[in-house]
Amino acid sequence: MTRMVQCRKHHKQLPGLARAPFPGAKGEDLFNNISQQAWNEWQAHQTMIINERHLNMMNAEDRKFLMAEMDKFFSGEEFAQAEGYVPPTA
């Protein structure tokens, strides 16, 4: 049976992550409050941000920026977008 969570991003019950994506409190929070669907959306968006802004994941400041954007993404705040990106319409 799939584990369900009340997704912070989508504000409804959705299937949760299979395991915490990070160790510690941050990973536990994501595991308990973020759906697999929202996590997949973040991973696609994160890839665009890394590529567009030429972020280097070896750089602590770039990692810190990306984690801050992830928090904004999941809480519904304004978050960084790839310049000129227009999301596809249904």
Secondary structure, DSSP 4 states (H G I P E B T S, - for coil): -PPEEE-TTTSSEEEB-SS-SSSHHHHHHHHHH-BHHHHHHHHHHHHHHHHHTT--TTSHHHHHHHHHHHHHHHHTS-----TT--PPP-
